[in-house]
């Protein structure tokens, strides 16, 4: 179980948080004293995550991120359980295909966009209406460095994350001054989701990063915790790149 600080009185909803980056974010928020609702597709995985994080501080809500009924239910159940929903972290995402955009099935492209972008907007709308419009708060969207530069073989994912970065800017402008909205753009994080990008060659991939390693879920958890804190009270509409320095190589010979 995660070590817990004194109750902060704040509540966060983190999507796609039964494992990986989402779990790392939930863990960081619980550790500082927040109460947290986590979502995911797999009910058993959610139950296990809730037990590990602490059932006295965390609830799990199963469903598909792109399902509007699930979005509404997740926010409603969070408010019912904890009385408020100060923070939203849009982490749920998908990347079901690898290959060039010229050969991409358009149905798959729609699925990627629906899950990675439209669902984030849907959760933001629901959270805004349920709590943030009257009470304020903050939103963090988990984007990707793939949304900031060409990303061979994961182009559809990159396009969706670029849209998520622009969604962040649009929401930051529209929801100010009461709600701050920022994004985080990670490079490769050691998770099952990203495993195909480093499997059987982790040492080689890690060597390409100036900091000499791949990212860990707790790296994104720490960055998210900062953006959902008073220490970032004058930051909105920004994308924080958390990449182990990989972009430093962009101009290298």
C-alpha positions as CSV (number, residue, x, y, z in Angstrom):
1,X,0.0,0.0,0.0
2,X,1.2,3.5,-0.8
3,X,2.4,5.6,2.1
4,X,-0.2,8.3,2.7
5,X,0.0,11.9,3.9
6,X,-2.6,13.7,5.9
7,X,-5.9,14.0,3.9
8,X,-5.5,17.0,1.6
9,X,-9.3,17.5,1.2
10,X,-8.9,17.3,-2.6
11,X,-10.2,14.7,-5.0
12,X,-8.8,13.5,-8.4
13,X,-10.3,11.4,-11.2
14,X,-7.6,9.6,-13.2
15,X,-8.6,7.7,-16.3
16,X,-6.8,4.6,-17.5
17,X,-5.2,4.1,-14.1
18,X,-5.2,0.4,-13.3
19,X,-1.6,0.1,-14.3
20,X,1.3,1.9,-16.0
21,X,1.4,5.7,-16.1
22,X,-2.1,6.2,-14.8
23,X,-1.3,4.0,-11.8
24,X,1.9,6.0,-11.2
25,X,-0.1,9.2,-11.2
26,X,-2.8,7.8,-8.8
27,X,0.0,6.6,-6.5
28,X,1.6,10.1,-6.4
29,X,-1.7,11.8,-5.6
30,X,-2.7,9.3,-2.9
31,X,0.7,9.7,-1.3
32,X,0.2,13.4,-0.9
33,X,-3.2,12.9,0.7
34,X,-5.7,13.2,-2.2
35,X,-8.6,10.9,-2.6
36,X,-8.7,9.3,-6.0
37,X,-11.1,7.7,-8.4
38,X,-9.5,5.5,-11.1
39,X,-11.0,4.2,-14.3
40,X,-10.1,1.3,-16.6
41,X,-11.5,-1.3,-18.9
42,X,-10.7,-4.4,-16.7
43,X,-12.7,-4.6,-13.5
44,X,-10.4,-7.2,-11.9
45,X,-7.3,-5.1,-12.6
46,X,-9.0,-2.0,-11.1
47,X,-9.9,-4.0,-8.0
48,X,-6.3,-5.0,-7.6
49,X,-5.1,-1.4,-8.1
50,X,-7.6,-0.1,-5.6
51,X,-6.4,-2.6,-3.0
52,X,-2.7,-1.7,-3.6
53,X,-3.4,2.1,-3.5
54,X,-5.7,1.9,-0.4
55,X,-9.4,1.3,-0.5
56,X,-9.9,3.9,2.1
57,X,-8.7,6.6,-0.3
58,X,-9.4,5.1,-3.8
59,X,-12.4,3.8,-5.8
60,X,-12.4,2.1,-9.2
61,X,-14.9,2.7,-11.9
62,X,-14.8,0.2,-14.8
63,X,-15.7,1.2,-18.4
64,X,-14.5,2.2,-21.8
65,X,-13.0,5.7,-22.0
66,X,-14.8,6.6,-25.2
67,X,-18.2,5.7,-23.8
68,X,-20.1,8.9,-23.0
69,X,-22.2,7.0,-20.4
70,X,-19.1,5.8,-18.7
71,X,-17.7,9.3,-18.7
72,X,-20.8,10.7,-17.0
73,X,-21.0,7.8,-14.6
74,X,-17.3,8.1,-13.6
75,X,-17.7,11.7,-12.6
76,X,-21.0,11.1,-10.9
77,X,-19.7,8.2,-8.8
78,X,-16.6,10.2,-7.9
79,X,-18.7,13.1,-6.6
80,X,-21.0,10.6,-4.8
81,X,-18.1,8.9,-3.1
82,X,-16.0,11.9,-2.2
83,X,-18.3,14.9,-2.5
84,X,-16.2,16.7,-5.1
85,X,-13.9,16.3,-8.1
86,X,-11.1,19.0,-8.1
87,X,-8.7,17.4,-10.5
88,X,-9.0,15.4,-13.8
89,X,-6.2,13.5,-15.3
90,X,-6.9,12.3,-18.9
91,X,-4.5,9.4,-19.2
92,X,-6.6,6.7,-21.0
93,X,-5.3,6.1,-24.5
94,X,-4.8,3.5,-27.2
95,X,-2.4,2.7,-30.0
96,X,-3.6,-0.5,-31.6
97,X,-1.7,-0.3,-34.9
98,X,1.9,0.2,-36.1
99,X,2.7,1.2,-39.6
100,X,2.7,4.1,-42.1
101,X,-0.2,6.4,-42.3
102,X,-0.5,5.7,-46.0
103,X,-1.7,2.2,-45.2
104,X,-3.7,3.0,-42.1
105,X,-7.2,1.7,-41.9
106,X,-9.4,4.7,-41.4
107,X,-11.6,2.9,-39.0
108,X,-8.6,2.4,-36.7
109,X,-7.7,6.0,-37.1
110,X,-11.2,7.0,-35.9
111,X,-10.8,4.6,-32.9
112,X,-7.5,6.1,-31.9
113,X,-8.8,9.7,-32.2
114,X,-12.1,8.8,-30.3
115,X,-10.2,7.2,-27.4
116,X,-7.3,9.6,-27.1
117,X,-8.9,12.9,-27.9
118,X,-12.7,12.9,-27.8
119,X,-12.8,10.9,-24.5
120,X,-10.5,13.5,-22.9
121,X,-12.9,16.3,-24.0
122,X,-15.9,14.3,-22.7
123,X,-14.4,13.8,-19.3
124,X,-13.4,17.5,-19.2
125,X,-17.0,18.5,-20.0
126,X,-18.4,16.2,-17.3
127,X,-15.9,17.4,-14.6
128,X,-16.5,21.0,-15.5
129,X,-20.3,20.7,-15.2
130,X,-20.2,18.6,-12.0
131,X,-17.8,20.6,-10.0
132,X,-15.1,22.7,-11.6
133,X,-17.3,25.4,-13.1
134,X,-18.4,26.6,-9.7
135,X,-15.4,25.5,-7.6
136,X,-12.3,25.6,-9.8
137,X,-9.6,23.0,-10.1
138,X,-7.1,21.7,-12.6
139,X,-6.8,19.3,-15.5
140,X,-3.7,17.4,-16.8
141,X,-3.8,15.7,-20.2
142,X,-1.2,13.0,-20.8
143,X,0.0,13.6,-24.3
144,X,3.3,12.3,-25.8
145,X,6.5,13.5,-27.5
146,X,4.9,11.7,-30.5
147,X,2.6,14.7,-30.7
148,X,5.5,17.1,-31.0
149,X,7.6,15.5,-33.8
150,X,7.3,12.8,-36.5
151,X,6.9,9.4,-35.0
152,X,7.6,6.6,-37.6
153,X,5.1,3.7,-37.4
154,X,2.9,5.3,-34.7
155,X,1.7,8.2,-36.8
156,X,-2.0,7.9,-35.9
157,X,-1.1,7.9,-32.2
158,X,1.1,11.0,-32.8
159,X,-1.6,12.9,-34.6
160,X,-4.0,12.2,-31.8
161,X,-1.5,13.4,-29.2
162,X,-0.9,16.6,-31.2
163,X,-4.6,17.1,-31.1
164,X,-4.6,16.5,-27.4
165,X,-1.9,19.2,-26.9
166,X,-4.1,21.7,-28.8
167,X,-7.1,20.6,-26.8
168,X,-5.1,21.5,-23.7
169,X,-4.5,25.0,-25.1
170,X,-8.2,25.5,-26.1
171,X,-9.5,24.3,-22.7
172,X,-6.9,26.4,-20.8
173,X,-8.2,29.5,-22.6
174,X,-11.9,28.6,-22.2
175,X,-11.9,27.4,-18.6
176,X,-9.7,30.2,-17.1
177,X,-9.4,31.7,-14.6
178,X,-11.0,29.0,-12.4
179,X,-9.5,25.9,-13.9
180,X,-5.9,25.4,-15.1
181,X,-5.3,23.0,-17.9
182,X,-1.9,21.6,-18.8
183,X,-0.4,18.6,-20.6
184,X,2.5,16.3,-20.1
185,X,4.4,14.8,-23.1
186,X,6.4,11.8,-22.0
187,X,8.9,9.9,-24.1
188,X,9.1,6.1,-23.7
189,X,7.9,5.0,-20.3
190,X,8.5,1.4,-19.1
191,X,5.0,0.1,-19.2
192,X,3.1,-2.7,-20.9
193,X,1.5,-0.1,-23.2
194,X,4.9,1.0,-24.6
195,X,6.6,-2.4,-24.4
196,X,6.8,-2.8,-28.2
197,X,9.0,0.3,-28.4
198,X,11.8,-1.2,-26.3
199,X,11.2,-5.0,-25.9
200,X,14.4,-7.1,-26.2
201,X,16.4,-3.9,-26.7
202,X,15.9,-1.8,-23.6
203,X,19.6,-1.2,-23.1
204,X,20.0,0.0,-26.6
205,X,17.0,2.3,-26.5
206,X,18.0,3.7,-23.0
207,X,21.4,4.5,-24.3
208,X,19.9,7.0,-26.7
209,X,18.6,9.1,-23.8
210,X,21.0,11.7,-22.3
211,X,19.8,10.6,-18.9
212,X,20.7,7.0,-19.7
213,X,17.4,5.3,-18.9
214,X,13.8,5.0,-20.0
215,X,11.1,6.8,-18.0
216,X,9.2,5.2,-15.2
217,X,5.5,5.8,-14.2
218,X,6.6,7.6,-11.1
219,X,8.4,10.2,-13.3
220,X,5.1,11.1,-14.8
221,X,3.4,10.8,-11.4
222,X,5.7,13.4,-9.9
223,X,5.2,15.8,-12.9
224,X,1.4,15.4,-12.7
225,X,1.4,16.0,-8.9
226,X,3.3,19.2,-9.5
227,X,0.8,20.5,-12.1
228,X,-2.1,19.6,-9.8
229,X,-0.7,21.6,-6.9
230,X,-0.5,25.2,-5.7
231,X,3.2,25.2,-6.7
232,X,2.0,25.5,-10.3
233,X,-0.7,28.0,-9.6
234,X,0.5,30.4,-12.4
235,X,0.9,27.8,-15.1
236,X,-1.8,27.0,-17.6
237,X,-2.0,26.0,-21.3
238,X,1.5,24.5,-21.2
239,X,2.9,21.1,-22.3
240,X,5.6,19.8,-20.0
241,X,8.0,17.6,-21.9
242,X,9.3,14.7,-19.7
243,X,11.6,12.9,-22.0
244,X,14.9,12.0,-20.3
245,X,16.5,14.6,-22.5
246,X,15.8,12.8,-25.8
247,X,14.9,16.0,-27.6
248,X,18.4,17.3,-26.9
249,X,19.6,14.9,-29.6
250,X,17.4,16.4,-32.3
251,X,20.1,18.6,-33.7
252,X,23.0,16.2,-33.0
253,X,25.2,14.8,-35.7
